[in-house]
């Protein structure tokens, strides 16, 4: 345990989730969020994996900025993605199968086309055991773009902190490094996604990172 850093624990969590069929990414930076989780994981829909294998990936920035209902003008997209017009149009041309555009009064608008969220579930895990209070604050900030949120520590905590987790609707697991075992002390409640923009960004980011390594999977 003396040699167990937060980074090593995050890697152990990622391996554990990956073995359960999740696609994972370590410490993703999510637009609109102040904090980064130790691990983010999604359980992908097979039909959506097939679509991305056939049509190509969706840039996370595009998934974050666009939805499949409202049209978004290019100026807004550039402000949110911090791209210039050439970079934006180059990016949309690379995912032309996923977006559509229209002109109105000389302004170009975009939206996602035939889009479905590619995940059946999203899990956020934070292993900030060096600062437990900040760790739970991080998950509070991220809970609106995931279905379940967990803290994972390599030690047991007192009843006061357990109560704090329950009040925050955050699950808690303890990792035993000597046997590679995760023990669940508090289950995380399954909640609906409230922040669809950040959720779409996260899903596409995780797919973009994972799918190239898994295309040969049967």
C-alpha positions in Angstrom: 0.0 0.0 0.0 2.9 2.4 0.6 3.8 2.2 -3.1 0.2 2.5 -4.3 -0.3 5.9 -5.9 -3.6 7.4 -7.1 -2.3 6.8 -10.7 -1.7 3.1 -10.1 -5.1 2.7 -8.4 -6.8 4.4 -11.4 -5.1 2.0 -13.7 -6.2 -1.0 -11.6 -9.8 0.4 -11.7 -9.6 0.8 -15.5 -8.4 -2.8 -16.0 -11.2 -4.0 -13.7 -13.9 -2.1 -15.6 -12.4 -3.1 -19.0 -12.7 -6.8 -18.0 -16.4 -6.2 -17.4 -17.0 -5.0 -21.0 -16.6 -1.3 -20.3 -14.6 1.1 -22.5 -12.4 3.3 -20.3 -10.3 6.4 -20.4 -8.1 7.8 -17.6 -8.5 11.4 -16.3 -10.5 12.9 -19.3 -10.8 16.6 -19.5 -14.5 17.4 -20.0 -15.7 20.8 -21.3 -17.6 22.8 -18.7 -16.2 20.8 -15.8 -13.7 22.0 -13.3 -12.5 18.6 -12.2 -11.3 15.4 -13.9 -12.3 11.9 -12.7 -9.7 9.3 -12.2 -11.5 6.9 -14.6 -14.5 7.3 -16.9 -16.1 4.3 -18.4 -19.0 3.5 -20.7 -20.8 0.3 -21.7 -21.2 0.8 -25.5 -24.1 -0.3 -27.6 -23.0 -2.8 -30.2 -25.1 -1.2 -32.9 -23.4 2.1 -32.4 -20.0 0.5 -32.5 -20.9 -0.9 -35.9 -22.1 2.5 -37.1 -18.8 4.1 -36.1 -16.8 1.3 -37.8 -18.7 2.0 -41.0 -19.2 5.8 -40.9 -16.1 6.9 -38.9 -15.8 8.6 -35.6 -17.6 11.7 -34.3 -15.2 14.3 -32.9 -16.0 14.8 -29.2 -16.1 18.6 -29.8 -18.8 18.2 -32.4 -20.9 15.9 -30.2 -20.5 18.4 -27.3 -21.6 21.4 -29.3 -24.3 19.9 -31.5 -27.5 18.0 -30.7 -30.0 16.3 -33.0 -32.9 18.7 -32.4 -31.8 22.4 -32.6 -29.7 23.9 -35.3 -26.5 25.7 -34.1 -24.8 28.5 -36.0 -21.2 28.4 -36.9 -20.3 31.3 -34.7 -21.6 29.5 -31.6 -19.7 26.4 -32.5 -16.5 28.3 -33.0 -16.9 30.0 -29.6 -17.5 26.7 -27.8 -14.8 24.7 -29.5 -12.3 27.6 -29.8 -11.8 26.7 -33.5 -11.5 29.1 -36.5 -13.9 28.6 -39.5 -11.4 26.6 -41.5 -10.7 24.2 -38.7 -14.4 23.8 -38.0 -15.3 23.1 -41.6 -12.4 20.7 -42.0 -13.6 18.8 -38.9 -17.3 18.6 -40.0 -16.1 17.4 -43.5 -14.4 14.4 -41.7 -17.7 13.4 -40.0 -20.1 14.3 -42.8 -22.1 11.2 -42.3 -23.0 12.4 -38.8 -23.9 16.0 -39.4 -26.1 18.1 -41.6 -26.1 21.8 -42.4 -28.4 24.5 -43.8 -28.1 28.2 -44.7 -30.5 30.8 -43.5 -30.0 34.6 -44.0 -26.4 33.9 -45.0 -25.6 32.0 -41.8 -24.6 28.4 -41.8 -26.2 26.1 -39.2 -25.3 22.6 -38.2 -26.8 19.7 -36.2 -26.2 16.0 -35.6 -27.9 13.6 -38.0 -29.3 10.1 -37.1 -27.5 10.3 -33.8 -28.0 8.0 -30.8 -26.0 8.1 -27.6 -23.6 5.2 -28.0 -23.7 4.0 -24.4 -26.0 2.1 -22.2 -24.3 3.3 -19.1 -21.6 5.7 -18.0 -19.6 5.3 -14.7 -17.4 7.9 -13.1 -14.7 6.7 -10.6 -12.5 8.9 -8.5 -9.6 7.6 -6.5 -8.4 10.8 -4.9 -7.6 9.2 -1.6 -4.8 11.7 -0.8 -7.6 14.3 -0.4 -10.9 12.5 0.3 -12.9 15.7 0.6 -11.8 17.0 -2.8 -12.4 13.5 -4.2 -16.1 13.6 -3.3 -16.4 17.2 -4.4 -15.0 16.1 -7.8 -17.7 13.5 -8.2 -20.4 15.9 -7.2 -19.3 18.2 -10.1 -19.4 15.2 -12.5 -22.5 13.4 -11.4 -24.8 15.1 -13.9 -23.0 13.5 -16.9 -22.9 9.9 -15.6 -25.3 7.3 -14.4 -23.2 6.1 -11.4 -20.4 7.7 -9.5 -17.9 5.8 -7.2 -15.1 6.7 -4.9 -12.4 3.9 -4.7 -9.9 4.1 -1.8 -7.2 1.6 -0.7 -8.4 1.9 2.9 -11.5 1.9 5.0 -13.1 5.2 6.1 -15.0 6.2 9.2 -18.8 6.4 9.6 -18.8 10.1 9.2 -17.3 10.0 5.8 -19.6 7.0 4.9 -22.6 9.2 5.8 -21.1 12.0 3.7 -21.0 9.6 0.7 -24.6 8.5 1.2 -25.7 12.1 1.4 -23.9 12.9 -1.8 -25.3 9.8 -3.6 -21.8 8.6 -4.3 -20.9 4.9 -4.0 -17.7 3.7 -2.2 -15.5 0.8 -2.8 -12.3 -0.4 -1.0 -9.5 -1.9 -3.1 -7.3 -4.6 -1.5 -4.1 -4.5 -3.6 -2.7 -7.6 -2.0 -5.4 -9.7 -3.7 -6.6 -7.3 -6.4 -10.1 -7.3 -4.9 -12.7 -4.5 -4.9 -15.2 -4.5 -2.0 -18.3 -2.4 -2.3 -19.3 -0.6 0.9 -21.9 1.7 -0.5 -23.6 1.0 -3.9 -24.0 3.9 -6.3 -27.5 4.7 -7.2 -28.3 4.6 -10.9 -29.4 8.1 -12.1 -30.5 9.6 -15.4 -28.1 11.8 -17.3 -28.9 15.5 -16.8 -26.0 17.1 -18.7 -26.4 15.6 -22.2 -23.7 17.9 -23.8 -20.9 16.7 -21.5 -22.2 13.1 -21.7 -22.1 13.1 -25.5 -18.6 14.5 -25.4 -17.4 11.9 -23.0 -19.0 9.0 -24.9 -17.4 10.0 -28.2 -14.0 10.6 -26.5 -14.0 7.2 -24.9 -15.1 5.5 -28.2 -12.4 7.4 -30.2 -9.7 6.2 -27.7 -10.9 2.6 -27.4 -12.4 1.4 -30.6 -9.2 1.4 -32.7 -7.8 -1.2 -30.3 -10.9 -3.3 -30.3 -11.9 -3.5 -34.0 -10.7 -7.1 -34.2 -12.8 -8.2 -31.3 -15.4 -10.8 -32.1 
